[in-house]
Structure formats: C-alpha cells, structure tokens
Amino acid sequence: MPHPLDSAAVRLWCSLALEALGREREDIDAINVYPVADGDTGTNLYLTAESAREAVEALAGAGVGETVRAMAHGALLGARGNSGTILAQLLRGMAGVLAAAEGAECSGELLARGLAEAASEARRAVAHPVEGTILTVASAAARACEDVGGADAATVARRAYEGARVALEATPGQLGALERAGVVDAGGRGLVAVLGALVEALSGAAPARPVRAARPVPVVEECAAGGPAFEVIYLLEAEDAAVDRLRERLDGLGDSLVVVGGDGLWNVHVHVDDAGAAVEAGVEAGRPYRIRITHFDGAAPVVERVQRAVVAVLPGEGLAALCEAAGATTVLVKAGESPASGELAEAISRAHAHEVVLLPNAVELRHTAAAAAEQVRGEGVRVALIPTRSAVQGLAALAVHEPERRFDEDVVAMTAAAGATRYGELALAERQSFTSAGVCQAGDALGLIDGDVAVIGQDVAGTAREVVDRMLSGGGELVTLVVADDAPEGLADGLQAYVRGTRLAVDTVVYAGGPQAPLLLIGVE
C-alpha cells in the first residue's frame, strides 16, 4: 500500500538513500571519470547523504515541511565533491516546494513540482552545465513526472526513477569521457540510487536494480590529463550580491564551478590551479570556513585500500608490536606525552582502509581522537571512535575484532568488549600530593582503578595484589597484565601465581609492555 509523503517518509527516505549509496559506493567510485577521475564520487555522495540523515534524525516531532528543510540543510553543510554539492542543491530545490505543503503530507502533484524545481535549481548552480551528467539525469526524472494528473506520490516517484534510469544508460553517448571509459555517469548513478530509495520509502518495495557488468577500469589517462591541480570546497556566509560576484571571479580561475545554497549560507566547489586565489575570493565575498583543498595528482600511484582497519594508540613498544601482529596500525606514545590530532589522522590515512576503528586508549585523548576522526571523514574514510580509556581496553576490543562482519556490528562488539573491561594501573608517585585515596609521598606505589587512585602502598607487589583483589571483587574471568621492562623482577610471575592460588576460575595472561610503558597495566574482563 502506498505511503503518504509525510515527515516519516522523508526520514525513511534519508535512511534508505544512505543505505543505497553505501551499498553502491565502491562501484560508483570505480566509474568516476568525469570531471576528474579521482575515484571518490560514490564516497562524496554517501557523505552528503549521511549529513542529510543526521540533520533529519536530530529533528524530533517536526512536520513534513520542517523535516524536508532539515534534510536539505544537512546536505548543504556536509556536501562533498562536485556530485555531492549538486545533490545538495537538488534537495534544496525540492525542499523549497515541498516545504510549502498544506497539511501533514505532500501530494503527487507537489512532488512532481519539487522534482522539476530541483532540476532547475541544480542547473542554475553550475556555471557551465554539461549533458551526460547528474544534471541530465535529474532533468529526465523531472520530465517523466509532467502531467501526473491525480497520481499519488509513490507513482510520481516511480516515474521519476524510471526516467532517471533510462537517462543514465544514455549518458555515455552524451559525454566523450564516459564513452571512452565504457561507463555511465557516476553522479547520475548515485542520483538513481537516491530516487530508488524514495520509491521504496513511498511504495514499500524497492525497484529492481539493473544487473550491471563487472566493474570497469576507467581510462584515467585520457579523462584526467590537463585539468586544474586543486579541488577547493568551503562553506561561505555571504549576501546574494557578493555570491554573484564570487561566481564571476571563480569562473575565471578554474572550472567545475558549483555554488549552492542561499539565505546567507552557501557551499562553494571549484577546480583551480591557484587554490589560494579561490579562497581569497571567498574572503572577499564573506566568511569562508570548513575549507578543504585537495590536490589532483594523476601521476601518483594508487594505493589499494583494504575494507577495514584498526588504529590504536599504545604506550609501549611491546604493546605496539602485539597489536601490529594482530593487524592494527599503531601510534606509539611516550609516557607523559600525547599525540596531536594530525598524527592520529595521519595514522588513519596510513591504514589505507575504507573503514577504520580508532582506539585512543586514554581518557585525555578523547577530544584529540574525535578531531582526527572528523578530519579524515572529510576525506571519505568511515571512522568509528571507540572511547577506550586504557590500553587493556584496547586489547579487549582488538581481541573480538572481526573484519568480515558488517562495520556497525564489529564496532558494537568491540565497544562492548572494551566496556566490559575494568582497567587498573600501578605507578610510582613523583612527589607528595593529595589523591582520592589520601596523601601520598614521593616513591609511594599508587594503585589506580578506572582512572582514580584507590590504593597507596610502600611495596609495589603488595599494592598490585590489593588492586587486583579490588578489581576482582565484582567478578571477572580473565586478568590481563601488561608489565614494563623496568618493573621489579618477578612482579608478573608473582601476580600470576597469586591470582591462580586465590581464584581458581580466573585465567591470567601476561604481556611485555616494553620500554617506556607504564609500570603495570591491569585489565579484568
């Protein structure tokens, strides 16, 4: 039974569109040959749709007009690349019509008008529209919905989808770059996926996806040679008149110019040789921010990405070697030092993966890790940050990591394993100070549990035993001990024997932390 185009349908559409683009992301990336063969159109469309969905999910109890405006605004803020920017303007054009709906839902006629306005708005946003692209597919979708009569929204959506699908198959005959590579337009294929999601949201049944041949190898040399060196993208707060002047300025600097938005907020995309001049033009027009500059290097070797990787921050060479042997990319830190967000971002990029699980393994790295994850997400990498507070929680998470699982399922399992691990640490006091367990003197052994000082003692081994006892008082099946090279001789063997002698059902595992590691790390799972 057809579903009305109301706020619930818009929410479902956002989720289904994101799912569809995620499913086809790699294939769309692979056929990206125009305007630049940089293999990121699928990823850019996915990130744009993800931003739209997040904006809609943050809006609770709103009507269809407010919901569709939130969708368009989220896409505008998160638009990536040429096709993502055009998709944002398509959604904005549609939202301008659908937001005027009277009542709780939109009619089929209103949806048809919205699709027509979307295609027109997208063309107006592109400085030099080219046929055989996402613009052509959008126009065909709109034309297929002319003279809808009294058709419901689901019927209109299906007509739009069928019109777009037929137009997509014709794109190689309209654009030489596509014909030489033997592919359809990547952005157009993404739009067909988004319209297919709309059909499913309104009709309850997904349209049959066309069977496609094996992924082609695009003719990168012919398609990419001779173009501008940089892609420049930024958000811009500016008045309409200033944006008109900006368009003229940027059009003289490069190509692939797309400026979308309105009401004082714009998303600017252009390919240029002088990136600085493109940014300066934005400064003259208003306030540019979230500036992203990407260098097109056609001669650079393409590094094959794996599907998923784990990046872990670790305090000791022994732990780093252990995690590297398990397949993780590691960031080694010295005691008392913290890596910058750029260092973490570099490690994520070095993993060469489409999906990355980031394990900061320290409370103080929470914000740094979040900033690094956000930075790399802008480059098309899907990053999940698990807030591990100690290396032993990171080890527990890594132990259950299964790259064959779906990304979300893997992240949930790793997060659960980390959260089920209590963490402790043994350190030596450097000076007299007040702690949560009382006053300590320089040289005292400090036993920390979940980040707080719980035990103060004069004997390292005795303090360690008391910490283990307290951590096991609430139960536990496995004790993990990570011992530094400079720990007192026999500390690990003594603790292992103590646990075995006092708790027969508890297993113990010992790892060498290596030099520069904390004196003793303790994990109880």
Secondary structure, 3 states (H helix, E strand, C coil): CCCCEEHHHHHHHHHHHHHHHHHHHHHHHHCCCCCCCCCCHHHHHHHHHHHHHHHHHCCCCCCHHHHHHHHHHHHHHHCCHHHHHHHHHHHHHHHHHHCCCCCCEECHHHHHHHHHHHHHHHHHHECCCCCCCHHHHHHHHHHCCCCCCCCCHHHHHHHHHHHHHHHHHHHHHCCHHHHHHCCCCHHHHHHHHHHHHHHHHHHCCCCCCCCCCCCCCCCHHHHHCCCCCEEEEEEEECCHHHHHHHHHHHHHHEEEEEEEEECCEEEEEEEECCHHHHHHHHHHHCEEEEEEEEECCCCCCCCCCEEEEEEEEECCHHHHHHHHHCCCEEEECCCCCCCCHHHHHHHHHHCCEEEEEEECCCHHHHHHHHHHHHHHHCCCCEEEECCCCCHHHHHHHHHCCCCCCCHHHHHHHHHHHHHCCEEEEEEECCCCEEECCEEECCCCEEEEECCEEEEEECCHHHHHHHHHHHHHCCCCCEEEEEEECCCCCCHHHHHHHHHHHHCCCCEEEEEEEECCCCCEEEEEC
